């Protein structure tokens, strides 16, 4: 999924939109290069990588390798995958330092378990919310992507995915599938009060419940707490002191019903009797 560095204004599949001419036009646009570099820098920062050694990273939707350029400058090694052969051809012509693979992220991450120390993705994940073919199911493709990404990442690592969601429903769909695949984490929204500078970064943790990084320009007034980690806090709220789920409680039942709704399943409406224990019948 070729990262565009801007909100997509087209509906066609990325492999068709980014033909040879468009790929070169994008890769030589100074404004796009600047935006891509800034978002790549922020994504790598959010990964929280160790500073004493180079890391091996995956760049999903690497496009022409602009994100990879920054990764290389930071002394890390990387592999990039993208669905657009035209964008990858430009990356080869530019002689990027990372390895490249032509692949559809919706069909899964084709690497062995625990291979990467982290993953970044710039302006790509929202493509999976579109059903470009009759056989495409956005929830299934998102789950396939997240479940295989979870496997490909080393325990204790992170994935930082910058995306342009069209609406809150897309955010719910994406985060629900990430949770289902085993990730914890949340959405870091930089400059939330700016229409132009606002950026969404889905920060995911593998095998651990990490502390969500602080967003830029998101100081809460009057000591209010940030809601960026909402889907993580909701998940951990229903656990007891030993870390086990408090099954059969009202909160547990409500959370389970909400997950089923996000998966598109029919669920009975919530009432004041939801989760209440029934008295034995005589």
C-alpha positions as CSV (number, residue, x, y, z in Angstrom):
1,X,0.0,0.0,0.0
2,X,1.9,3.0,-1.2
3,X,2.1,5.7,1.5
4,X,1.0,9.0,0.1
5,X,1.9,11.4,2.8
6,X,-1.5,13.0,2.3
7,X,-5.1,12.2,2.7
8,X,-6.1,10.0,-0.3
9,X,-8.8,11.7,-2.5
10,X,-9.3,8.7,-4.8
11,X,-11.1,5.4,-4.4
12,X,-9.3,3.1,-6.8
13,X,-6.9,0.4,-5.6
14,X,-3.4,1.8,-4.8
15,X,-1.7,-0.5,-7.3
16,X,-3.7,1.1,-10.1
17,X,-3.5,4.7,-8.9
18,X,0.2,4.7,-8.5
19,X,1.3,4.0,-12.1
20,X,4.8,4.8,-13.3
21,X,4.1,8.4,-14.1
22,X,2.3,9.1,-10.8
23,X,5.0,7.2,-8.8
24,X,7.8,9.4,-10.2
25,X,5.7,12.5,-9.8
26,X,5.1,11.8,-6.2
27,X,8.7,10.8,-5.4
28,X,10.0,14.0,-6.9
29,X,7.5,16.3,-5.1
30,X,9.5,18.3,-2.6
31,X,6.4,18.9,-0.4
32,X,5.5,15.2,-0.3
33,X,9.1,14.3,0.5
34,X,9.1,16.8,3.4
35,X,5.8,15.5,4.8
36,X,6.8,11.9,4.4
37,X,10.1,12.5,6.2
38,X,8.4,14.3,9.1
39,X,5.9,11.5,9.6
40,X,8.6,8.9,9.3
41,X,10.7,10.7,11.9
42,X,7.7,10.8,14.3
43,X,6.8,7.2,13.7
44,X,10.4,6.0,14.4
45,X,10.4,8.2,17.5
46,X,7.2,6.5,18.8
47,X,8.8,3.1,18.3
48,X,11.0,3.8,21.3
49,X,14.0,1.9,19.8
50,X,17.1,1.3,21.9
51,X,19.8,3.8,21.1
52,X,22.8,1.5,21.6
53,X,22.3,-0.8,18.6
54,X,20.8,-0.8,15.1
55,X,17.4,-2.5,14.7
56,X,15.7,-4.4,11.9
57,X,12.4,-2.7,10.9
58,X,9.5,-3.5,8.6
59,X,8.1,-0.6,6.5
60,X,4.5,-1.5,5.4
61,X,3.4,0.5,2.4
62,X,7.0,1.6,1.8
63,X,6.2,3.1,-1.6
64,X,9.3,4.6,-3.3
65,X,11.3,4.3,-0.1
66,X,11.1,7.8,1.3
67,X,10.3,6.4,4.8
68,X,13.2,4.0,4.4
69,X,15.6,6.8,3.7
70,X,15.0,8.2,7.2
71,X,15.3,4.7,8.8
72,X,18.6,4.3,7.0
73,X,19.8,7.7,8.2
74,X,19.1,6.7,11.8
75,X,21.4,3.7,11.3
76,X,18.7,1.0,11.2
77,X,18.1,-1.8,8.6
78,X,14.8,-2.3,7.0
79,X,12.6,-4.3,4.6
80,X,9.8,-2.6,2.7
81,X,6.7,-4.1,1.3
82,X,4.2,-2.5,-1.1
83,X,1.4,-3.5,-3.4
84,X,2.4,-1.0,-6.2
85,X,5.1,-2.4,-8.5
86,X,5.5,1.1,-10.0
87,X,6.4,2.6,-6.6
88,X,8.8,-0.2,-5.9
89,X,10.4,0.3,-9.3
90,X,11.1,3.9,-8.3
91,X,12.6,2.8,-5.0
92,X,15.0,0.5,-7.0
93,X,15.9,3.4,-9.3
94,X,16.6,5.5,-6.2
95,X,18.9,2.8,-4.9
96,X,17.4,2.7,-1.4
97,X,19.3,0.7,1.2
98,X,16.4,-1.5,2.3
99,X,15.2,-4.8,0.7
100,X,11.9,-4.6,-1.1
101,X,9.0,-7.1,-1.6
102,X,5.9,-6.8,-3.7
103,X,3.0,-7.9,-1.5
104,X,-0.6,-7.0,-0.5
105,X,-0.7,-6.2,3.2
106,X,-4.3,-7.4,3.3
107,X,-3.1,-10.9,2.5
108,X,-0.8,-10.9,5.5
109,X,2.8,-10.2,6.4
110,X,5.0,-12.9,4.7
111,X,7.8,-13.2,7.2
112,X,8.8,-15.6,9.9
113,X,7.8,-15.1,13.5
114,X,9.7,-12.6,15.7
115,X,11.8,-11.4,12.7
116,X,11.4,-7.6,13.2
117,X,12.3,-5.2,16.1
118,X,9.6,-2.8,15.0
119,X,7.3,-1.8,12.2
120,X,6.3,1.6,10.7
121,X,3.7,2.4,8.2
122,X,2.9,5.8,6.7
123,X,-0.5,6.5,5.1
124,X,-1.3,2.9,4.2
125,X,-3.5,1.1,6.7
126,X,-6.7,3.0,5.7
127,X,-6.5,1.3,2.3
128,X,-7.7,-1.9,4.0
129,X,-11.0,-0.3,4.9
130,X,-11.9,-0.2,1.2
131,X,-13.4,-3.3,-0.6
132,X,-11.8,-2.8,-4.0
133,X,-12.8,-6.3,-5.1
134,X,-15.9,-8.4,-4.5
135,X,-13.8,-10.9,-2.5
136,X,-12.5,-8.2,-0.2
137,X,-13.8,-8.1,3.3
138,X,-12.3,-5.1,5.2
139,X,-12.6,-6.8,8.7
140,X,-11.0,-10.0,7.5
141,X,-8.2,-8.3,5.6
142,X,-7.5,-6.1,8.6
143,X,-7.4,-9.1,10.9
144,X,-5.2,-11.0,8.5
145,X,-2.8,-8.0,8.4
146,X,-2.7,-7.4,12.2
147,X,-2.5,-11.1,13.2
148,X,0.5,-11.8,10.9
149,X,2.1,-8.5,11.8
150,X,1.9,-9.5,15.5
151,X,3.6,-12.8,14.7
152,X,6.4,-11.2,12.7
153,X,7.3,-8.7,15.5
154,X,9.6,-9.6,18.4
155,X,8.0,-9.7,21.8
156,X,8.3,-6.3,23.6
157,X,8.5,-4.4,20.2
158,X,6.1,-1.9,18.8
159,X,4.3,-1.1,15.5
160,X,3.5,2.6,14.7
161,X,1.0,3.0,11.9
162,X,0.3,6.5,10.7
163,X,-3.1,6.7,8.9
164,X,-5.8,8.9,7.6
165,X,-9.2,7.6,8.9
166,X,-12.2,8.9,7.0
167,X,-14.4,8.7,10.1
168,X,-14.8,7.3,13.6
169,X,-16.2,4.1,12.2
170,X,-13.0,3.4,10.4
171,X,-11.0,4.0,13.6
172,X,-13.3,1.6,15.5
173,X,-12.9,-1.1,12.8
174,X,-9.1,-0.8,12.6
175,X,-8.5,-0.7,16.4
176,X,-11.0,-3.6,17.0
177,X,-9.1,-5.9,14.6
178,X,-5.8,-4.9,16.1
179,X,-7.1,-5.8,19.6
180,X,-8.5,-9.1,18.2
181,X,-5.1,-10.0,16.9
182,X,-3.5,-9.6,20.3
183,X,-2.1,-6.0,20.3
184,X,-2.5,-3.5,23.1
185,X,-1.9,0.2,22.7
186,X,-3.9,3.1,21.4
187,X,-4.2,6.1,19.1
188,X,-1.7,8.9,19.5
189,X,-3.2,12.0,17.9
190,X,-0.6,14.8,17.4
191,X,-2.0,18.4,17.3
192,X,-5.6,17.3,17.8
193,X,-7.0,20.8,17.6
194,X,-5.4,21.7,14.3
195,X,-7.2,20.7,11.1
196,X,-4.0,20.9,9.1
197,X,-1.3,19.5,11.4
198,X,-3.5,16.8,13.0
199,X,-2.0,13.3,12.6
200,X,-3.1,9.9,13.7
201,X,-0.6,7.3,14.8
202,X,-1.8,3.9,15.9
203,X,0.8,2.8,18.5
204,X,0.7,-1.0,19.1
205,X,2.6,-3.1,21.7
206,X,3.5,-6.8,21.2
207,X,3.3,-9.1,24.3
208,X,3.2,-6.3,26.8
209,X,1.0,-3.4,28.0
210,X,3.3,-0.4,27.4
211,X,2.7,3.2,28.3
212,X,1.3,5.1,25.4
213,X,3.6,8.0,24.3
214,X,2.5,11.5,24.8
215,X,1.0,13.2,21.8
216,X,2.5,16.5,20.4
217,X,0.4,19.6,21.0
218,X,-2.1,17.7,23.0
219,X,-1.8,19.4,26.4
220,X,-5.1,18.8,28.3
221,X,-6.6,21.9,29.9
222,X,-7.4,22.0,33.6
223,X,-5.6,18.7,34.3
224,X,-8.0,16.6,32.2
225,X,-6.7,13.1,31.2
226,X,-6.0,12.3,27.6
227,X,-8.4,9.8,26.0
228,X,-5.9,8.6,23.4
229,X,-5.4,5.2,25.0
230,X,-9.1,4.5,25.2
231,X,-9.2,1.1,23.6
232,X,-6.4,-0.2,25.8
233,X,-7.8,1.1,29.0
234,X,-11.2,-0.4,28.2
235,X,-9.5,-3.8,27.6
236,X,-7.6,-3.8,30.9
237,X,-10.4,-2.3,33.0
238,X,-12.2,-5.7,33.2
239,X,-9.3,-7.5,34.9
240,X,-8.8,-8.3,38.5
241,X,-5.6,-7.9,40.6
242,X,-4.2,-11.2,39.3
243,X,-4.6,-10.1,35.7
244,X,-7.5,-12.5,34.9
245,X,-10.7,-11.4,33.3
246,X,-13.6,-10.9,35.7
247,X,-16.0,-13.2,33.8
248,X,-19.7,-13.0,34.0
249,X,-19.7,-9.5,35.5
250,X,-21.8,-6.8,33.9
251,X,-18.8,-4.9,32.6
252,X,-17.4,-8.2,31.1
253,X,-20.7,-8.9,29.4
254,X,-21.0,-5.4,28.0
255,X,-17.5,-5.5,26.7
256,X,-18.1,-8.9,25.0
257,X,-21.3,-7.6,23.4
258,X,-19.5,-4.5,22.1
259,X,-16.7,-6.6,20.5
260,X,-19.4,-8.7,18.7
261,X,-21.0,-5.5,17.4
262,X,-17.7,-4.3,16.0
263,X,-17.4,-7.7,14.3
264,X,-20.8,-7.1,12.6
265,X,-22.6,-9.7,14.5
266,X,-26.2,-9.3,15.8
267,X,-26.4,-8.6,19.5
268,X,-29.3,-8.0,21.8
269,X,-29.8,-4.5,23.0
270,X,-28.4,-3.5,26.4
271,X,-30.8,-3.2,29.2
272,X,-30.7,-2.7,33.0
273,X,-30.9,-6.5,33.2
274,X,-27.8,-7.1,31.1
275,X,-25.2,-9.1,33.1
276,X,-27.5,-9.5,36.0
277,X,-27.5,-13.0,37.6
278,X,-30.8,-14.9,37.2
279,X,-32.5,-16.3,40.2
280,X,-32.9,-20.1,40.3
281,X,-36.3,-21.3,39.2
282,X,-38.4,-23.8,41.3
